């Protein structure tokens, strides 16, 4: 199911206006007058934040991590032109990825292979960005029910899965990111997890939040439309570890050692702990 610009009901329109207002106010309070970096994939989440940062920050640069011809790099190169914003590609290779993941383990103590794999882009941005403030779209998939695993779940199962994902987000992922940020001397901001934004999202009926096939995050797509960027509103979902090419690179590293991805990362974690 593809995105088409929709005319929401009066009630929905009011909720979407409230969502946009809360996002705009949150970003303004976080970045006003500051020099900021946006961890940018060229997609819906980071694109909406980039537009809002451009309105209020003193300066904004978009940073995209990935292999030269990865999906995120191609999309970000084009979308940065659409948005008229400064953009930097941070290249990734096997050596820097391996060293960086070892550093992540040493700094954060994280042993979860999934967390380690999808935090790779942020790791690169923290180490490469000139700015001290990094704005990320973290939490958007939980807040706006963007994961494919939510598709088709009944309300009770969806609530259970979301509760577990939120537990992991705050109990594992955000702690991991905080340690990375402290180590790098940077600040990571997550506007989608601000209480004002989450309060507005809670007003949106579940049926309008629930994903339907490939059509997900409908409220956020309406926000992108309202911000005058239909190109963002129609963007498909792509997970960070796949869009950047980091997962493909991890798989190559594992294959070169005749290991599965899980065994490769477990071995990496064990190796760091032995050092």
C-alpha positions as CSV (number, residue, x, y, z in Angstrom):
1,X,0.0,0.0,0.0
2,X,1.6,3.3,-1.1
3,X,1.3,6.7,0.5
4,X,-1.2,9.1,-1.1
5,X,-1.8,12.6,0.2
6,X,-4.9,12.2,2.3
7,X,-7.5,14.7,3.6
8,X,-7.9,13.7,7.3
9,X,-11.1,14.1,9.2
10,X,-11.5,17.2,11.2
11,X,-10.7,15.4,14.4
12,X,-7.6,13.8,12.8
13,X,-6.5,17.1,11.3
14,X,-6.6,18.7,14.7
15,X,-4.5,15.9,16.2
16,X,-1.9,16.1,13.4
17,X,-1.7,19.9,13.9
18,X,-1.1,19.2,17.6
19,X,1.6,16.7,16.7
20,X,3.4,19.1,14.3
21,X,3.1,21.9,17.0
22,X,4.6,19.6,19.6
23,X,7.5,18.5,17.3
24,X,8.2,22.0,16.3
25,X,8.2,23.3,19.9
26,X,10.4,20.4,21.0
27,X,13.0,20.9,18.3
28,X,13.0,24.7,18.8
29,X,13.7,24.3,22.5
30,X,16.5,21.8,21.9
31,X,18.4,23.5,19.1
32,X,17.5,27.1,19.0
33,X,20.6,29.2,18.2
34,X,23.0,26.2,18.3
35,X,25.2,24.4,15.8
36,X,23.8,20.9,15.3
37,X,24.3,17.7,13.3
38,X,21.5,15.5,12.1
39,X,22.1,11.8,11.8
40,X,20.4,11.6,8.4
41,X,19.2,8.6,6.4
42,X,17.3,10.6,3.8
43,X,14.1,9.1,5.1
44,X,10.9,10.3,6.8
45,X,12.1,10.4,10.4
46,X,15.4,12.3,10.0
47,X,14.0,14.4,7.2
48,X,11.2,15.9,9.3
49,X,13.8,16.6,12.1
50,X,16.2,18.2,9.5
51,X,13.5,20.6,8.3
52,X,12.6,21.7,11.8
53,X,16.3,22.0,12.8
54,X,16.9,24.2,9.8
55,X,14.2,26.6,11.1
56,X,15.7,27.1,14.5
57,X,19.3,26.1,14.8
58,X,22.1,28.5,14.1
59,X,23.6,26.0,11.6
60,X,22.7,22.5,10.6
61,X,24.7,19.8,8.7
62,X,23.3,16.4,7.7
63,X,25.6,13.4,8.1
64,X,24.9,10.1,6.4
65,X,26.9,6.9,7.1
66,X,27.2,4.2,4.6
67,X,28.9,2.4,1.7
68,X,29.3,4.6,-1.4
69,X,26.3,3.2,-3.2
70,X,24.2,2.2,-0.2
71,X,20.5,3.0,-0.1
72,X,20.9,5.7,2.6
73,X,23.7,7.5,0.8
74,X,21.9,7.6,-2.5
75,X,18.7,8.8,-0.8
76,X,20.4,11.3,1.4
77,X,22.4,12.8,-1.4
78,X,19.2,13.6,-3.3
79,X,17.1,14.6,-0.3
80,X,19.7,17.0,1.0
81,X,19.4,18.9,-2.4
82,X,15.6,18.9,-2.0
83,X,15.9,20.4,1.5
84,X,18.7,22.8,0.5
85,X,20.9,21.7,3.4
86,X,24.6,21.0,3.8
87,X,25.4,17.3,3.7
88,X,28.4,15.1,4.5
89,X,28.8,11.5,3.6
90,X,30.8,9.5,6.2
91,X,32.2,6.5,4.3
92,X,32.3,3.1,5.9
93,X,34.7,0.2,5.3
94,X,35.4,-3.1,7.0
95,X,38.4,-1.9,9.0
96,X,36.8,1.2,10.5
97,X,33.6,-0.8,11.2
98,X,35.5,-3.6,13.0
99,X,37.5,-1.1,15.1
100,X,34.4,1.0,15.8
101,X,32.4,-2.0,17.0
102,X,35.2,-3.0,19.3
103,X,35.2,0.5,20.7
104,X,31.4,0.4,21.2
105,X,31.7,-2.8,23.2
106,X,34.5,-1.5,25.3
107,X,32.8,1.8,26.0
108,X,29.2,0.7,26.5
109,X,29.6,-2.9,27.7
110,X,26.7,-3.8,25.3
111,X,26.6,-7.4,24.2
112,X,23.4,-7.5,22.3
113,X,24.3,-8.2,18.6
114,X,21.2,-6.4,17.3
115,X,21.9,-3.2,19.3
116,X,25.5,-3.2,18.2
117,X,24.6,-3.6,14.5
118,X,22.0,-0.9,14.3
119,X,24.0,1.6,16.4
120,X,26.8,1.6,13.8
121,X,25.6,4.8,12.0
122,X,25.4,6.8,15.2
123,X,28.9,5.5,16.2
124,X,30.3,7.0,13.0
125,X,28.4,10.3,13.3
126,X,29.6,10.8,16.9
127,X,33.2,10.3,15.9
128,X,33.1,12.3,12.8
129,X,30.7,15.3,13.3
130,X,32.3,18.7,14.0
131,X,29.2,19.7,15.9
132,X,28.7,18.8,19.6
133,X,24.9,18.3,19.3
134,X,23.6,15.3,17.3
135,X,19.9,15.1,16.6
136,X,18.6,11.6,15.8
137,X,15.3,10.0,14.9
138,X,15.6,7.4,17.7
139,X,12.3,6.2,19.0
140,X,10.2,7.0,15.9
141,X,9.6,3.4,15.1
142,X,8.3,2.7,18.6
143,X,6.3,6.0,19.0
144,X,4.7,5.8,15.5
145,X,4.6,2.0,15.2
146,X,6.9,1.8,12.3
147,X,8.4,-1.7,12.6
148,X,7.2,-4.4,10.2
149,X,6.7,-6.8,13.2
150,X,3.7,-4.7,14.2
151,X,1.9,-5.3,11.0
152,X,-1.1,-7.6,11.5
153,X,-1.0,-7.8,15.3
154,X,-4.2,-7.5,17.2
155,X,-4.5,-4.8,19.7
156,X,-3.5,-6.9,22.7
157,X,-0.4,-8.4,21.0
158,X,0.5,-5.0,19.7
159,X,0.4,-3.5,23.1
160,X,2.5,-6.4,24.5
161,X,5.1,-6.0,21.8
162,X,5.3,-2.3,22.1
163,X,5.7,-2.5,25.9
164,X,8.6,-4.9,25.4
165,X,10.2,-2.6,22.7
166,X,9.9,0.4,24.9
167,X,11.5,-1.5,27.8
168,X,14.4,-2.4,25.6
169,X,14.6,1.1,24.1
170,X,15.0,2.8,27.5
171,X,16.6,-0.1,29.4
172,X,19.3,-1.0,26.8
173,X,19.5,1.2,23.6
174,X,19.3,4.6,25.2
175,X,21.7,3.7,27.9
176,X,24.1,2.4,25.2
177,X,23.7,5.7,23.3
178,X,24.3,7.8,26.4
179,X,27.6,6.0,27.1
180,X,28.7,6.5,23.5
181,X,27.8,10.2,23.6
182,X,29.6,10.7,26.9
183,X,32.7,9.0,25.5
184,X,32.7,11.2,22.5
185,X,32.0,14.4,24.4
186,X,28.8,14.9,22.4
187,X,25.1,15.3,23.2
188,X,22.5,13.1,21.5
189,X,19.0,14.5,21.2
190,X,15.9,12.4,20.4
191,X,12.9,14.7,19.8
192,X,10.5,11.9,19.1
193,X,10.9,10.7,22.6
194,X,10.1,14.0,24.2
195,X,7.2,13.9,26.6
196,X,5.3,16.6,24.7
197,X,5.5,14.7,21.4
198,X,4.6,11.4,23.0
199,X,1.6,13.0,24.7
200,X,0.3,14.3,21.4
201,X,0.8,10.9,19.8
202,X,-1.2,9.3,22.6
203,X,-4.2,11.3,21.4
204,X,-4.2,9.7,17.9
205,X,-6.6,6.7,17.6
206,X,-4.8,3.4,17.5
207,X,-6.3,2.6,14.1
208,X,-4.6,5.6,12.6
209,X,-1.3,4.7,14.2
210,X,-1.3,1.0,13.3
211,X,0.7,0.0,10.3
212,X,-1.0,-1.4,7.3
213,X,1.3,-3.4,5.1
214,X,4.1,-1.1,3.8
215,X,2.1,2.0,4.8
216,X,3.4,3.0,8.2
217,X,3.8,6.1,10.3
218,X,0.8,7.8,8.7
219,X,0.7,10.7,11.3
220,X,4.3,11.5,10.7
221,X,3.7,11.4,6.9
222,X,1.0,14.0,7.4
223,X,3.5,16.1,9.3
224,X,5.9,15.9,6.4
225,X,3.1,17.0,4.0
226,X,2.3,20.0,6.3
227,X,6.0,20.9,6.3
228,X,5.8,21.2,2.5
229,X,7.8,18.1,1.7
230,X,5.7,15.4,-0.1
231,X,9.0,13.7,-1.1
232,X,9.5,12.8,2.5
233,X,5.9,11.8,3.1
234,X,6.2,9.1,0.4
235,X,9.5,7.6,1.6
236,X,9.5,3.8,2.3
237,X,10.9,2.4,5.5
238,X,14.4,1.1,5.6
239,X,16.2,-0.1,8.7
240,X,19.4,1.7,9.5
241,X,21.6,-1.3,9.5
242,X,20.4,-2.2,6.0
243,X,20.1,1.2,4.5
244,X,23.7,2.1,5.4
245,X,25.1,-1.2,4.3
246,X,26.5,-1.9,7.8
247,X,24.7,-5.2,8.1
248,X,26.1,-6.3,4.7
249,X,29.6,-5.4,5.8
250,X,29.1,-7.3,9.1
251,X,28.0,-10.3,7.1
252,X,31.1,-10.1,4.9
253,X,33.3,-9.9,8.0
254,X,31.6,-12.9,9.5
255,X,31.8,-14.9,6.3
256,X,35.5,-14.2,6.0
257,X,35.8,-15.9,9.3
258,X,33.5,-18.7,8.4
259,X,31.0,-17.6,11.1
260,X,27.4,-16.6,11.4
261,X,26.7,-12.9,12.2
262,X,25.7,-13.8,15.7
263,X,28.8,-15.8,16.4
264,X,31.0,-13.1,14.8
265,X,29.6,-10.4,17.1
266,X,29.7,-12.7,20.2
267,X,33.4,-13.4,19.3
268,X,34.1,-9.7,19.0
269,X,32.5,-9.1,22.4
270,X,34.4,-11.9,24.0
271,X,37.6,-10.6,22.4
272,X,37.2,-7.2,23.8
273,X,36.5,-8.6,27.3
274,X,39.7,-10.6,27.2
275,X,41.8,-7.6,26.3
